[in-house]
Amino acid sequence: MLNLLSGRRSSDCEGTTRRDFIRVGSLGFGALTLPHLLRSRAEAAAAGKEVKDTSVIWLWLSGGPTHVETFDPKMTAPSEYRSVTGEVATPMPGVTIGGTLPKIAAVGDKMAFVRSFAHTNSGHGGGTHYVMTGYDNRGIDNGGLPSRPSLGSILSRTRGANNLRTGMPNYVRLNGIGSDGPAFLGAAFSPFDPNGQARNNMSLVVDKDRLDDRRGLLKVLDKANRAADRSKLMDGLDAFEQQAFNLVLSRSQQAFNLKYEHPRSADRYGKGLGQQLLLARRLCEAGCGYVTVNYGGWDMHGQIKNAMTQRSPQLDQAVSALVEDISQRGQDKNILLVISGEFGRTPKVNGNAGRDHWAPLTTLALAGGGLNMGQVVGESATKIDVPKTTPIGPQDLMATIFDVLGIDRRVQFVNQAGRPTYMIEDGKPIAELV
């Protein structure tokens, strides 16, 4: 086994240790090794089981984006409830979204806008934990720690910390989001953070001669083991060990460097958020399974019209560029974009011309993933305060993403009390999408 480690460990705001290194050959949990996972996936494929290499880009709008001025303007509602930024038409007949998002509207037929997404926690930390993990945690806003692993950590635990073909980390965090971590799964399944020292660690730091010596030593040990193994269970191990070593010699680390992207693409996505979503697309192409991106500034308690006018342009350009890009590249079957925040905003505009925290109806939009796009899912009530149709909750979103990523919805992992725990208990995939 080979570990390429950083000499530095740092903690995020959750108190969890960042996995700012790439490990090849060892996952640091339950004696799972990369060759073992390679064999397991090969055996699953040989047995006819579906082995997916799909990816998710989760765009988190921290602060709690207004569901009204984003994806449910409801211009038929009374004036004190309807969108203060108006509406703009999408290619879908009769479907509009908020007036500051014309470029997203133009690709609306490649997206799904969920207008009945809801939960019950209107705290910033609590709402984030609920949407990120599928479970409520009332203690988060009072200094508590995450009690459930995020989707990215579950994927990392399921597929392994690194993509088995390319060596790419399976879970990458481009900037911080609360509860975006492993909880009881352990630090081995924290997101890879490509900032700072971690970027340097993507270059091979073991001398190639030493790497060859280590490879030779493994071959000697393997031969000794095979000589003592009459059941032939170790036949073919060389191929998997060879693949494990090849991963660290791959060119996948170039995915993290936008200088390898055509300048026209960079311009198309725009600055700031656009560059992050372009990077996320490149990481998914290189084999990353889960990328989180945080674009904050949506806690709009006052002057929401002005705030939306200022905050929307980067979002509008970046999201529309990504949706078009993955469609044109034929990646809309393999890459799912999820757009959400911790909650929505109060349906009635307050005395400061803003909106306050509101979990009973929440922003959610998706694109790609091989799901059924070009539709509105669910309907809000007349005053845009609660779902009129059956509510779609965080675990339903979670179950939908599990299906896209090929994760068994009945998967269990051992929690901090030593008990097997289901990652999803009640959620079902969003029927209209699958």
C-alpha positions in Angstrom: 0.0 0.0 0.0 1.2 3.5 -0.8 0.3 6.7 1.1 1.1 10.1 -0.2 0.5 12.3 2.8 0.7 16.0 3.7 2.7 16.8 6.7 0.0 19.3 7.8 -3.5 18.6 9.1 -6.1 21.4 9.5 -9.5 21.6 11.0 -12.6 23.1 9.4 -15.4 24.9 11.2 -17.0 21.6 12.1 -14.0 20.4 14.0 -13.4 17.6 11.5 -9.9 17.0 10.0 -9.6 17.8 6.3 -8.3 15.0 4.1 -5.9 17.3 2.3 -3.9 14.4 0.9 -4.4 11.6 -1.6 -4.1 8.0 -0.4 -3.5 5.3 -2.9 -3.5 1.7 -1.6 -5.0 2.5 1.8 -8.4 4.0 2.8 -7.7 4.1 6.5 -10.9 2.5 7.5 -12.0 -1.1 8.1 -8.8 -2.5 6.5 -10.2 -1.6 3.1 -7.4 -1.4 0.5 -7.5 -0.1 -3.0 -6.6 -3.4 -4.6 -9.5 -5.0 -2.6 -11.9 -2.3 -3.9 -10.7 -2.8 -7.4 -11.3 -6.5 -7.1 -14.8 -5.9 -5.6 -15.8 -3.6 -8.4 -14.5 -6.1 -11.0 -16.4 -8.9 -9.4 -19.6 -6.8 -9.2 -19.4 -6.0 -12.9 -18.7 -9.7 -13.7 -21.8 -10.6 -11.8 -23.9 -8.3 -13.9 -24.4 -5.7 -11.1 -24.4 -2.1 -12.3 -21.2 -0.2 -11.4 -21.7 3.5 -11.9 -19.2 6.2 -12.4 -21.7 9.0 -12.3 -21.0 12.3 -10.5 -22.8 15.1 -8.6 -22.0 18.8 -8.4 -23.8 20.3 -5.5 -24.1 24.1 -5.7 -24.9 25.4 -2.2 -26.5 28.9 -2.0 -25.6 29.5 1.7 -27.7 31.9 3.7 -31.0 30.5 2.5 -32.0 31.6 -1.0 -35.5 32.9 -1.6 -37.5 30.3 -3.4 -39.8 33.0 -4.7 -37.3 35.2 -6.5 -35.3 32.2 -7.8 -37.5 29.3 -9.1 -41.1 30.0 -8.1 -42.1 33.7 -8.8 -45.9 33.0 -8.5 -46.9 36.3 -10.2 -50.6 35.3 -9.6 -50.1 35.6 -5.8 -51.0 38.8 -3.9 -48.5 41.6 -4.4 -47.0 41.2 -0.9 -46.1 37.6 -1.7 -45.2 37.4 -5.4 -41.6 37.9 -6.8 -40.4 41.4 -6.3 -38.0 40.9 -9.3 -40.7 39.8 -11.7 -40.4 36.7 -13.9 -38.8 35.5 -17.1 -40.0 32.8 -19.4 -38.4 29.5 -20.0 -38.7 27.4 -23.1 -41.3 25.3 -21.3 -44.8 26.7 -22.1 -46.2 28.6 -19.1 -43.1 28.1 -16.9 -41.3 31.1 -15.6 -38.5 31.7 -13.0 -37.3 34.8 -11.2 -36.6 37.9 -13.3 -32.9 38.2 -12.4 -32.1 34.8 -13.9 -32.7 35.1 -17.7 -29.8 32.9 -18.7 -30.9 30.0 -16.5 -34.4 30.5 -17.8 -33.1 30.1 -21.3 -31.8 26.6 -20.5 -34.8 25.8 -18.3 -35.9 22.9 -20.6 -32.7 21.1 -19.5 -33.5 21.5 -15.8 -36.1 20.5 -13.3 -37.5 23.0 -10.8 -38.9 21.4 -7.7 -41.5 23.7 -6.1 -42.6 21.4 -3.2 -39.2 20.9 -1.5 -39.6 21.4 2.3 -38.4 20.5 5.7 -38.8 21.8 9.3 -35.6 23.5 10.5 -35.2 27.2 9.8 -31.8 27.6 11.5 -28.8 28.2 9.3 -26.8 25.3 10.8 -29.8 23.0 11.4 -31.2 23.6 8.0 -27.9 22.9 6.4 -27.4 19.7 8.3 -31.0 18.6 7.3 -30.5 19.2 3.6 -26.9 18.0 3.5 -27.4 14.7 5.4 -31.2 14.0 5.2 -31.5 14.3 9.0 -32.6 17.1 11.4 -30.2 18.1 14.1 -31.6 20.8 16.5 -28.3 21.1 18.4 -26.2 22.4 15.4 -27.2 26.0 15.9 -26.2 25.8 19.6 -22.7 24.6 19.0 -23.4 20.9 18.3 -21.5 18.8 15.9 -22.9 17.0 12.8 -24.5 13.7 13.8 -24.9 12.3 10.3 -22.5 12.0 7.3 -23.1 14.1 4.2 -23.8 12.5 0.8 -20.2 13.1 -0.3 -18.8 11.2 2.6 -21.3 8.3 2.1 -20.1 8.1 -1.6 -16.5 8.1 -0.5 -17.2 5.3 2.0 -19.0 3.4 -0.7 -16.7 3.8 -3.7 -13.5 4.4 -1.9 -11.7 7.7 -1.2 -10.2 7.7 -4.7 -11.7 6.8 -8.1 -10.4 3.3 -8.9 -9.6 4.1 -12.5 -8.1 7.5 -12.4 -6.9 8.1 -8.8 -9.1 11.2 -8.6 -10.5 11.9 -5.1 -14.1 10.8 -5.1 -15.2 13.7 -2.8 -13.9 17.2 -3.4 -15.0 20.4 -1.5 -14.1 23.5 -3.4 -15.1 25.7 -0.4 -16.6 25.2 3.0 -20.2 24.2 3.8 -21.5 23.3 7.2 -22.2 19.6 7.8 -20.4 18.8 4.5 -18.4 16.0 6.2 -18.1 12.4 7.4 -19.5 12.6 11.0 -19.2 9.0 12.4 -17.8 7.6 9.2 -14.5 9.0 10.2 -11.9 11.5 8.9 -10.8 9.1 6.1 -14.0 10.1 4.3 -13.8 13.8 4.7 -13.8 15.9 1.5 -10.5 16.5 -0.3 -9.7 20.2 -0.2 -7.7 21.4 -3.2 -6.6 24.6 -1.5 -3.2 25.3 0.0 -0.9 22.3 0.7 -3.3 19.8 -0.8 -2.6 21.0 -4.3 1.1 20.4 -3.9 0.4 16.9 -2.7 -1.2 16.0 -6.1 2.3 15.8 -7.5 4.2 12.6 -7.0 6.6 13.2 -4.0 8.0 9.7 -3.9 11.1 9.2 -6.0 10.3 7.0 -9.0 13.3 4.7 -8.1 11.9 4.3 -4.6 8.4 3.7 -6.1 9.8 0.9 -8.3 11.6 -0.6 -5.3 8.4 -0.6 -3.3 6.6 -2.2 -6.3 9.3 -4.9 -6.4 9.0 -5.6 -2.7 5.3 -6.1 -3.1 5.8 -8.6 -5.9 8.2 -10.6 -3.7 5.7 -10.6 -0.8 2.9 -11.6 -3.2 4.9 -14.5 -4.6 5.5 -15.7 -1.0 1.8 -15.4 -0.2 0.8 -17.3 -3.3 3.2 -20.1 -2.6 1.4 -20.7 0.7 -2.1 -20.2 -0.8 -3.4 -23.5 -2.2 -6.9 -22.1 -3.0 -5.6 -19.8 -5.7 -7.5 -16.8 -4.2 -4.5 -14.5 -4.9 -4.3 -15.2 -8.6 -4.4 -12.0 -10.5 -3.4 -9.8 -7.5 -0.5 -8.4 -9.5 -2.9 -6.7 -12.0 -4.8 -4.9 -9.2 -1.6 -3.9 -7.4 -0.2 -2.6 -10.7 -3.4 -0.5 -11.2 -3.1 0.9 -7.7 0.5 2.1 -8.4 -0.5 3.4 -11.8 -3.1 5.7 -10.2 -0.5 7.9 -8.6 1.3 8.2 -11.9 -1.8 9.3 -13.8 -2.4 12.8 -15.3 -5.7 13.2 -13.4 -4.2 16.0 -11.2 -4.3 18.2 -14.3 -8.1 18.4 -13.8 -7.5 20.8 -10.9 -5.7 23.3 -13.1 -7.8 25.5 -15.3 -4.8 26.4 -17.5 -5.6 23.1 -19.3 -9.1 24.4 -20.2 -9.7 26.3 -23.4 -9.9 30.1 -22.7 -13.2 30.3 -24.5 -14.7 27.9 -21.9 -13.4 30.0 -19.1 -15.0 33.1 -20.6 -18.2 31.3 -21.1 -18.5 30.4 -17.4 -17.5 33.9 -16.1 -15.5 34.8 -13.1 -15.8 33.7 -9.5 -18.5 31.1 -9.2 -18.1 30.4 -12.9 -14.5 29.3 -12.5 -15.5 27.0 -9.6 -18.3 25.3 -11.6 -15.9 24.9 -14.6 -13.4 23.3 -12.2 -16.2 21.1 -10.8 -17.0 19.9 -14.4 -13.4 19.1 -15.1 -13.1 17.1 -11.8 -16.2 15.1 -12.7 -14.8 14.3 -16.1 -11.6 13.1 -14.5 -13.5 10.7 -12.2 -14.5 12.6 -9.1 -17.9 11.4 -7.8 -19.0 14.4 -5.7 -18.0 18.1 -5.7 -19.5 20.7 -3.5 -19.4 24.4 -4.3 -20.6 27.2 -2.0 -21.8 30.5 -3.4 -23.1 32.5 -0.3 -24.8 35.8 0.3 -28.4 34.8 0.2 -29.5 35.8 3.8 -31.6 38.6 2.5 -33.6 40.1 5.4 -33.9 43.5 3.7 -34.0 45.1 0.3 -34.3 41.7 -1.4 -34.8 43.3 -4.9 -31.4 45.1 -4.8 -29.7 42.1 -3.2 -31.0 39.7 -5.9 -29.9 42.2 -8.6 -26.4 42.1 -7.2 -26.1 38.4 -6.4 -27.7 36.9 -9.4 -25.5 37.7 -12.4 -22.6 35.2 -11.4 -25.2 32.5 -10.6 -27.1 33.1 -13.8 -24.0 33.0 -16.1 -22.2 30.1 -14.3 -25.2 27.7 -14.0 -26.5 28.3 -17.5 -22.9 27.7 -18.9 -22.6 24.5 -16.9 -26.0 23.2 -18.0 -25.3 23.9 -21.6 -21.8 22.5 -21.4 -22.6 19.1 -19.9 -25.5 18.8 -22.4 -23.3 19.6 -25.4 -20.6 17.2 -24.2 -23.1 14.4 -23.7 -22.4 14.4 -20.0 -25.9 15.2 -18.9 -26.4 11.4 -18.3 -23.4 11.2 -16.0 -23.2 14.5 -14.2 -26.1 15.7 -11.9 -26.2 19.4 -10.9 -28.1 20.1 -7.6 -28.9 23.7 -6.6 -30.2 24.3 -3.1 -29.6 26.1 0.2 -30.5 25.5 3.8 -34.1 26.9 3.5 -36.3 29.3 1.6 -37.5 32.7 2.7 -40.8 33.9 4.2 -43.5 34.1 1.6 -44.6 37.6 2.7 -42.2 40.5 2.2 -41.3 42.0 5.5 -41.2 45.7 6.6 -37.6 46.0 5.4 -38.5 44.9 1.9 -36.8 41.5 2.5 -37.7 38.0 3.5 -36.8 36.0 6.6 -35.9 32.3 7.3 -38.5 29.8 6.1 -38.0 26.0 6.0 -41.6 25.0 5.1 -40.8 25.7 1.4 -37.3 25.6 0.0 -35.3 26.2 -3.2 -34.3 23.2 -5.2 -33.4 22.8 -8.9 -31.5 20.0 -10.8 -30.0 19.4 -14.2 -28.6 16.3 -15.8 -27.9 13.0 -14.0 -29.8 11.0 -16.6 -33.0 12.2 -14.9 -36.2 13.5 -16.6 -35.5 17.2 -17.2 -37.6 20.0 -18.7 -40.3 20.0 -16.1 -41.6 21.6 -12.9 -42.0 19.1 -10.0 -44.7 19.8 -7.4 -46.6 23.0 -6.8 -46.6 25.6 -4.0 -49.7 26.9 -2.3 -51.4 30.2 -3.3 -49.2 32.3 -1.0 -46.0 30.4 -1.8 -45.7 29.3 1.9 -46.1 25.5 1.8 -46.3 22.8 -0.8 -49.8 22.4 -2.3 -48.8 19.0 -3.6 -47.1 16.2 -1.6 -44.0 17.6 0.0 -40.6 16.4 -1.1 -38.1 16.2 1.8 -34.4 16.0 2.2 -34.4 12.2 2.3 -36.3 12.1 -1.0 -33.6 14.2 -2.6 -31.0 11.9 -0.9 -32.7 8.8 -2.3 -32.7 10.4 -5.8 -29.0 11.1 -5.6 -28.3 7.6 -4.3 -29.9 6.2 -7.4 -27.9 8.5 -9.7 -24.7 7.5 -8.0 -25.5 3.8 -7.8 -25.6 3.7 -4.0 -27.8 1.0 -2.4 -30.7 2.9 -0.6 -30.5 0.2 2.1 -26.9 0.7 2.8 -25.8 0.7 6.5 -22.7 1.8 8.2 -21.7 1.5 11.9 -22.4 4.7 13.9 -20.6 6.1 16.9 -22.5 3.8 19.2 -21.2 0.7 17.3 -24.6 0.0 15.7 -25.4 -0.6 12.0 -27.3 2.5 10.8 -29.3 3.1 7.6 -28.2 6.1 5.7 -31.8 6.6 4.4 -34.8 5.5 6.5 -37.9 7.0 4.9 -36.8 8.7 1.6 -38.0 7.7 -1.8 -36.6 8.9 -5.2 -38.6 11.9 -6.6 -41.0 10.0 -8.8 -41.2 12.6 -11.6 -37.5 12.6 -12.1 -36.6 8.9 -12.2 
